[in-house]
Amino acid sequence: MNYKELEQVNTEISFIDIKGKKYADVANRVRAFRKLFPNGKIVSSIISLENGICVMRAECIDQDGNVLSTGHAYEKEDSSFINKTSYIENCETSAVGRALGFVGIGVENDIASAQEVLNAEQQQVAEKPITNVMVKALEEKCKKDNVDPGVILDLCKVGTFEEIKCKVYSNLVNNWEKVLEKNAQVSSLK
């Protein structure tokens, strides 16, 4: 591969605009790699997988067995809706995207891929406290289903509804039947 070939494949990659910066997705980067190195390979390996945390390494290797670059990634299980079931896969995709970025494939503004940036934004939102609208909706749902607000606070391990994080709120709403079961248990003890 020479720089001219790299420039050419980069012109063929479509980029995604995220907050005014352009990012390539990993699939486009992989296609470009295959075009530049039809007999090359991308090798990923798990460095660590403990307590719901995955750390991966990916290497881009040319047809002669030379390591062109490496990329690493870190993901936490349950840090986003997708990571509930696919944090290992997301971690691998991020590591591969970063390794390809270090080769120079799909780099417009940043080494990070579109998936990596969007995932980071999702995780930041998940850790924010719920909005006043969400607080009101939760209060109304409790009232409608006759749920003691103390049950919600206990399940969420907070002192007020305003302290509930978006990720926790989402899990709460998606598993409302468990809230109702817990409420019934608490009510039977009174």
SEDREN-207776 format. One line per 5 residues: their letters; for each residue x, y, z of N, C-alpha, C. Coordinates in Angstrom, 2 decimals. Example, Ala and Ser with C-alpha at 12.3 -4.5 7.8 and 13.67 -1.06 7.14 Angstrom:
BEGIN
as	13.19 -5.69 7.80 12.30 -4.50 7.80 13.20 -3.30 7.80; 12.85 -2.25 7.08 13.67 -1.06 7.14 12.90 0.03 7.87
REM end
This chain:
BEGIN
mnyke	0.85 -1.18 0.00 0.00 0.00 0.00 0.89 1.24 0.00; 0.48 2.21 -0.78 1.17 3.49 -0.72 0.15 4.57 -0.36; 0.65 5.75 -0.10 -0.22 6.82 0.37 -1.31 7.17 -0.65; -0.99 7.10 -1.92 -1.96 7.42 -2.97 -3.13 6.43 -2.94; -2.83 5.14 -2.72 -3.89 4.12 -2.62 -4.76 4.37 -1.38
leqvn	-4.11 4.75 -0.28 -4.85 5.06 0.95 -5.77 6.26 0.72; -5.24 7.30 0.11 -6.07 8.48 -0.20 -7.27 8.08 -1.06; -7.05 7.22 -2.05 -8.12 6.81 -2.96 -9.23 6.07 -2.21; -8.88 5.07 -1.37 -9.94 4.34 -0.65 -10.67 5.27 0.32; -9.95 6.23 0.87 -10.62 7.16 1.78 -11.63 8.05 1.07
teisf	-11.43 8.32 -0.20 -12.43 9.11 -0.95 -13.69 8.29 -1.22; -13.58 6.97 -1.15 -14.72 6.09 -1.42 -15.54 5.80 -0.16; -15.04 6.21 0.99 -15.72 5.95 2.26 -16.75 7.04 2.52; -17.96 6.62 2.89 -18.95 7.63 3.29 -18.80 7.87 4.79; -18.89 9.13 5.16 -18.71 9.53 6.55 -20.05 9.96 7.15
idikg	-20.14 9.85 8.45 -21.33 10.26 9.19 -20.98 11.52 9.97; -21.84 12.53 9.86 -21.61 13.78 10.58 -22.19 13.66 11.99; -21.33 13.83 12.98 -21.77 13.81 14.38 -21.26 15.09 15.02; -22.20 15.99 15.30 -21.87 17.28 15.92 -20.80 18.04 15.14; -20.94 18.04 13.82 -20.05 18.82 12.97 -18.73 18.16 12.63
kkyad	-18.49 16.95 13.12 -17.27 16.21 12.77 -17.66 14.98 11.96; -16.77 14.57 11.05 -17.05 13.42 10.20 -16.34 12.18 10.74; -17.13 11.08 10.83 -16.60 9.80 11.30 -17.02 8.70 10.33; -16.10 7.77 10.08 -16.40 6.62 9.25 -16.90 5.49 10.14; -17.83 4.69 9.64 -18.23 3.54 10.43 -17.24 2.40 10.19
vanrv	-17.25 1.43 11.07 -16.25 0.37 11.03 -16.42 -0.49 9.77; -17.64 -0.74 9.36 -17.87 -1.56 8.16 -17.18 -0.94 6.94; -17.28 0.38 6.77 -16.61 1.05 5.66 -15.09 0.94 5.78; -14.59 1.04 7.00 -13.15 0.90 7.21 -12.68 -0.51 6.86; -13.47 -1.52 7.24 -13.10 -2.90 6.93 -13.09 -3.12 5.42
rafrk	-14.10 -2.63 4.72 -14.15 -2.76 3.25 -12.92 -2.12 2.60; -12.55 -0.96 3.09 -11.37 -0.27 2.54 -10.10 -1.07 2.82; -10.01 -1.65 4.02 -8.85 -2.48 4.34 -8.76 -3.66 3.39; -9.90 -4.31 3.13 -9.93 -5.47 2.23 -9.52 -5.08 0.81; -9.85 -3.87 0.42 -9.47 -3.39 -0.90 -7.95 -3.15 -0.97
lfpng	-7.41 -2.57 0.09 -5.97 -2.29 0.13 -5.13 -3.55 0.37; -5.67 -4.45 1.18 -4.92 -5.65 1.58 -5.80 -6.89 1.40; -6.06 -7.31 0.18 -6.95 -8.45 -0.05 -6.49 -9.72 0.68; -5.22 -9.85 0.93 -4.71 -11.03 1.64 -4.24 -10.69 3.05; -4.59 -9.51 3.50 -4.26 -9.12 4.87 -5.29 -9.68 5.83
kivss	-5.09 -9.43 7.11 -6.07 -9.92 8.08 -6.19 -8.95 9.26; -7.34 -9.05 9.89 -7.62 -8.29 11.10 -7.82 -9.32 12.20; -7.01 -9.24 13.24 -7.06 -10.22 14.31 -7.44 -9.50 15.60; -8.47 -10.02 16.27 -8.87 -9.43 17.55 -8.69 -10.46 18.65; -8.44 -9.96 19.85 -8.30 -10.85 20.99 -8.79 -10.14 22.25
iisle	-9.33 -10.95 23.14 -9.80 -10.42 24.42 -8.60 -10.34 25.36; -8.35 -9.16 25.87 -7.27 -8.97 26.84 -7.78 -9.28 28.24; -9.00 -8.84 28.51 -9.59 -9.05 29.83 -11.11 -9.13 29.70; -11.69 -10.05 30.45 -13.15 -10.20 30.49 -13.52 -10.61 31.91; -13.74 -9.60 32.76 -14.04 -9.85 34.17 -15.08 -8.86 34.67
ngicv	-15.98 -9.36 35.51 -16.96 -8.50 36.19 -17.72 -7.60 35.24; -18.08 -8.12 34.07 -18.85 -7.33 33.11 -18.06 -6.25 32.40; -16.74 -6.36 32.40 -15.90 -5.40 31.70 -15.03 -6.16 30.69; -15.06 -5.69 29.46 -14.29 -6.32 28.40 -13.24 -5.34 27.87; -12.03 -5.83 27.69 -10.96 -5.07 27.05 -10.47 -5.91 25.88
mraec	-10.46 -5.31 24.69 -10.07 -6.02 23.47 -8.88 -5.32 22.81; -8.18 -6.10 22.01 -7.09 -5.61 21.18 -7.35 -6.12 19.77; -7.12 -5.27 18.79 -7.22 -5.67 17.39 -5.94 -5.27 16.68; -5.53 -6.11 15.74 -4.34 -5.83 14.95 -4.70 -5.89 13.47; -4.16 -4.96 12.71 -4.27 -4.98 11.26 -2.94 -5.48 10.74
idqdg	-2.99 -6.55 9.94 -1.78 -7.23 9.48 -1.81 -7.30 7.96; -0.71 -6.92 7.34 -0.67 -6.97 5.87 -0.42 -8.39 5.37; -0.38 -8.56 4.05 -0.24 -9.88 3.43 1.10 -10.54 3.73; 2.09 -9.76 4.18 3.41 -10.31 4.51 3.54 -10.64 6.00; 2.46 -10.44 6.76 2.48 -10.73 8.19 2.97 -9.58 9.05
nvlst	3.15 -8.41 8.46 3.59 -7.24 9.23 2.40 -6.60 9.94; 2.55 -6.33 11.23 1.50 -5.64 11.98 1.57 -4.16 11.60; 0.48 -3.68 11.00 0.41 -2.28 10.57 0.00 -1.37 11.72; -0.88 -1.88 12.57 -1.37 -1.07 13.69 -2.10 -1.96 14.67; -2.33 -1.40 15.86 -3.17 -2.05 16.87 -4.20 -1.04 17.36
ghaye	-5.27 -1.54 17.89 -6.30 -0.70 18.50 -6.84 -1.41 19.73; -7.21 -0.66 20.71 -7.77 -1.23 21.94 -9.13 -0.60 22.22; -9.94 -1.32 22.97 -11.25 -0.79 23.36 -11.66 -1.40 24.70; -12.58 -0.71 25.36 -13.07 -1.07 26.70 -14.57 -0.89 26.68; -15.31 -1.88 27.14 -16.77 -1.77 27.23 -17.25 -2.38 28.54
kedss	-18.31 -1.78 29.07 -18.94 -2.30 30.28 -20.30 -2.89 29.92; -20.57 -4.06 30.43 -21.88 -4.67 30.26 -22.91 -3.77 30.94; -24.08 -3.65 30.35 -25.18 -2.84 30.90 -24.92 -1.34 30.86; -23.85 -0.88 30.18 -23.60 0.57 30.11 -24.52 1.23 29.09; -25.15 0.43 28.24 -26.14 0.94 27.29 -27.11 -0.18 26.99
finkt	-28.18 0.15 26.30 -29.18 -0.87 25.96 -28.55 -1.99 25.15; -27.74 -1.63 24.17 -27.10 -2.64 23.31 -26.08 -3.45 24.09; -25.37 -2.81 25.00 -24.34 -3.53 25.76 -24.92 -4.55 26.73; -26.21 -4.51 26.99 -26.82 -5.53 27.85 -26.56 -6.92 27.29; -26.60 -7.03 25.98 -26.43 -8.34 25.35 -25.19 -8.43 24.47
syien	-24.60 -7.30 24.10 -23.55 -7.32 23.08 -22.31 -6.50 23.43; -21.97 -6.41 24.70 -20.82 -5.56 25.04 -19.51 -6.11 24.52; -19.38 -7.43 24.42 -18.14 -8.02 23.90 -18.01 -7.71 22.41; -19.13 -7.86 21.68 -19.12 -7.57 20.24 -18.85 -6.09 19.98; -19.47 -5.22 20.78 -19.22 -3.77 20.63 -17.77 -3.44 20.91
cetsa	-17.20 -4.10 21.89 -15.80 -3.87 22.24 -14.90 -4.27 21.08; -15.20 -5.42 20.48 -14.39 -5.88 19.34 -14.50 -4.91 18.17; -15.73 -4.48 17.88 -15.93 -3.53 16.78 -15.15 -2.25 17.01; -15.18 -1.74 18.23 -14.43 -0.52 18.54 -12.94 -0.72 18.39; -12.41 -1.84 18.88 -10.98 -2.11 18.77 -10.57 -2.21 17.30
vgral	-11.37 -2.90 16.49 -11.07 -3.04 15.06 -11.13 -1.66 14.39; -12.15 -0.88 14.70 -12.28 0.46 14.12 -11.09 1.34 14.45; -10.61 1.25 15.67 -9.46 2.05 16.08 -8.18 1.58 15.37; -8.00 0.26 15.28 -6.82 -0.26 14.59 -6.81 0.19 13.13; -7.96 0.13 12.48 -8.05 0.57 11.08 -7.81 2.07 10.97
gfvgi	-8.29 2.82 11.96 -8.05 4.26 11.98 -6.57 4.57 12.07; -5.84 3.78 12.88 -4.40 4.00 13.00 -3.64 3.65 11.72; -4.24 2.81 10.89 -3.64 2.55 9.57 -3.83 3.79 8.69; -4.84 4.58 9.01 -5.15 5.78 8.23 -6.43 5.64 7.44; -7.15 4.55 7.66 -8.37 4.27 6.92 -9.57 4.94 7.61
gvend	-10.26 5.76 6.84 -11.47 6.40 7.35 -11.22 7.45 8.40; -10.09 8.12 8.32 -9.75 9.16 9.29 -9.96 10.53 8.65; -10.98 11.21 9.10 -11.26 12.57 8.61 -10.92 13.55 9.73; -11.54 13.35 10.89 -11.32 14.22 12.04 -10.67 13.49 13.21; -10.88 12.18 13.28 -10.53 11.47 14.50 -10.27 10.00 14.21
iasaq	-9.55 9.34 15.08 -9.32 7.90 14.98 -10.61 7.15 15.33; -11.40 7.69 16.24 -12.63 7.02 16.67 -13.56 6.80 15.48; -14.29 5.68 15.53 -15.27 5.39 14.49 -16.62 6.02 14.88; -17.51 6.05 13.94 -18.86 6.59 14.21 -19.52 5.80 15.33; -19.39 4.47 15.31 -20.01 3.65 16.36 -19.46 3.99 17.73
evlna	-18.16 4.20 17.79 -17.51 4.51 19.07 -18.01 5.84 19.64; -18.12 6.84 18.79 -18.57 8.15 19.23 -20.04 8.10 19.67; -20.88 7.44 18.89 -22.29 7.33 19.24 -22.48 6.54 20.53; -21.70 5.49 20.71 -21.78 4.69 21.93 -21.37 5.52 23.15; -20.33 6.31 23.02 -19.89 7.17 24.12 -20.97 8.18 24.49
eqqqv	-21.62 8.75 23.47 -22.71 9.70 23.74 -23.86 9.02 24.46; -24.20 7.80 24.03 -25.28 7.05 24.68 -24.96 6.81 26.15; -23.72 6.43 26.43 -23.33 6.15 27.80 -23.38 7.40 28.67; -23.02 8.55 28.10 -23.08 9.80 28.85 -24.52 10.14 29.20; -25.43 9.95 28.25 -26.85 10.22 28.49 -27.38 9.26 29.55
aekpi	-26.97 8.00 29.49 -27.45 6.99 30.43 -27.13 7.34 31.88; -26.04 8.07 32.10 -25.62 8.42 33.45 -26.21 9.74 33.95; -26.97 10.43 33.11 -27.59 11.68 33.53 -28.86 11.40 34.33; -29.19 12.28 35.28 -30.45 12.12 36.01 -31.65 12.30 35.07; -32.75 11.67 35.42 -33.94 11.77 34.59 -34.49 13.20 34.61
tnvmv	-35.24 13.53 33.57 -35.81 14.87 33.43 -37.05 15.01 34.31; -37.51 16.24 34.47 -38.73 16.50 35.24 -39.93 15.80 34.62; -39.95 15.71 33.30 -41.05 15.02 32.61 -41.04 13.54 32.98; -39.87 12.95 33.06 -39.76 11.54 33.43 -40.16 11.33 34.89; -39.78 12.27 35.74 -40.17 12.20 37.16 -41.70 12.19 37.25
kalee	-42.34 13.13 36.56 -43.81 13.21 36.57 -44.44 11.92 36.04; -43.89 11.39 34.95 -44.42 10.16 34.36 -44.30 9.00 35.35; -43.18 8.94 36.06 -42.99 7.88 37.04 -43.95 8.04 38.22; -44.14 9.27 38.67 -45.10 9.52 39.76 -46.51 9.11 39.34; -46.89 9.47 38.12 -48.23 9.11 37.61 -48.38 7.59 37.46
kckkd	-47.33 6.92 37.00 -47.38 5.47 36.85 -47.53 4.80 38.21; -46.82 5.30 39.20 -46.94 4.77 40.56 -48.36 4.94 41.09; -48.90 6.13 40.87 -50.25 6.42 41.33 -51.28 5.51 40.64; -51.14 5.39 39.31 -52.07 4.58 38.51 -52.03 3.11 38.93; -50.82 2.57 39.19 -50.67 1.15 39.52 -50.61 0.90 41.02
nvdpg	-50.85 1.96 41.81 -50.87 1.83 43.26 -49.54 1.33 43.82; -48.44 1.86 43.28 -47.11 1.46 43.70 -46.58 2.48 44.71; -46.10 1.98 45.82 -45.50 2.83 46.85 -44.21 3.42 46.28; -44.08 4.76 46.25 -42.84 5.37 45.74 -41.58 4.88 46.45; -41.71 4.50 47.70 -40.57 3.98 48.46 -40.01 2.71 47.84
vildl	-40.87 1.92 47.19 -40.41 0.71 46.51 -39.47 1.09 45.36; -39.86 2.13 44.62 -39.04 2.60 43.50 -37.70 3.11 44.02; -37.75 3.92 45.06 -36.52 4.49 45.61 -35.59 3.39 46.12; -36.17 2.36 46.74 -35.39 1.23 47.24 -34.76 0.45 46.08; -35.54 0.17 45.06 -35.03 -0.56 43.89 -33.91 0.21 43.18
ckvgt	-34.05 1.53 43.11 -33.07 2.36 42.41 -31.93 2.81 43.31; -32.05 2.52 44.60 -31.03 2.89 45.58 -30.74 4.40 45.57; -31.83 5.19 45.62 -31.73 6.65 45.66 -32.70 7.18 46.71; -32.55 8.46 47.01 -33.42 9.09 47.99 -34.61 9.80 47.39; -34.50 10.25 46.13 -35.59 10.94 45.45 -35.67 10.47 44.00
feeik	-36.82 10.67 43.39 -36.98 10.32 41.97 -36.01 11.11 41.11; -35.72 12.35 41.48 -34.84 13.21 40.70 -33.40 12.68 40.61; -33.03 11.78 41.51 -31.69 11.20 41.51 -31.55 9.99 40.60; -32.67 9.47 40.10 -32.64 8.28 39.26 -31.95 8.60 37.93; -31.03 7.76 37.53 -30.30 7.94 36.26 -31.15 7.40 35.10
ckvys	-30.91 7.96 33.93 -31.69 7.57 32.73 -31.61 6.07 32.47; -30.41 5.49 32.60 -30.24 4.05 32.36 -31.10 3.24 33.34; -31.09 3.64 34.60 -31.86 2.94 35.63 -33.36 3.11 35.36; -33.75 4.31 34.97 -35.15 4.59 34.64 -35.63 3.68 33.51; -34.80 3.56 32.49 -35.14 2.72 31.34 -35.34 1.27 31.78
nlvnn	-34.42 0.76 32.60 -34.55 -0.61 33.11 -35.80 -0.76 33.96; -36.11 0.23 34.74 -37.29 0.22 35.61 -38.57 0.12 34.78; -38.69 0.98 33.80 -39.89 1.00 32.95 -40.00 -0.29 32.14; -38.88 -0.78 31.63 -38.90 -2.01 30.82 -39.17 -3.26 31.64; -38.98 -3.17 32.96 -39.22 -4.32 33.84 -40.25 -3.97 34.91
wekvl	-41.29 -3.27 34.50 -42.31 -2.79 35.44 -42.99 -3.93 36.20; -43.10 -5.10 35.56 -43.74 -6.23 36.25 -42.96 -6.61 37.51; -41.64 -6.45 37.50 -40.83 -6.73 38.69 -41.10 -5.69 39.78; -41.34 -4.45 39.35 -41.70 -3.39 40.30 -43.02 -3.76 40.97; -43.98 -4.22 40.18 -45.28 -4.60 40.72 -45.16 -5.77 41.69
eknaq	-44.30 -6.74 41.36 -44.06 -7.89 42.26 -43.45 -7.42 43.57; -42.44 -6.57 43.49 -41.80 -6.04 44.69 -42.78 -5.25 45.54; -43.61 -4.46 44.89 -44.62 -3.67 45.58 -45.59 -4.59 46.32; -46.00 -5.69 45.67 -46.92 -6.65 46.31 -46.27 -7.29 47.52; -44.98 -7.63 47.42 -44.26 -8.21 48.56 -44.20 -7.25 49.72
vsslk	-43.88 -5.99 49.43 -43.77 -4.97 50.49 -45.15 -4.74 51.13; -46.19 -4.67 50.30 -47.55 -4.45 50.79 -48.02 -5.58 51.70; -47.63 -6.81 51.37 -48.07 -7.96 52.18 -47.39 -7.98 53.55; -46.26 -7.30 53.69 -45.55 -7.24 54.96 -46.10 -6.17 55.89; -46.89 -5.25 55.33 -47.41 -4.16 56.17 -48.64 -4.57 56.93
REM end
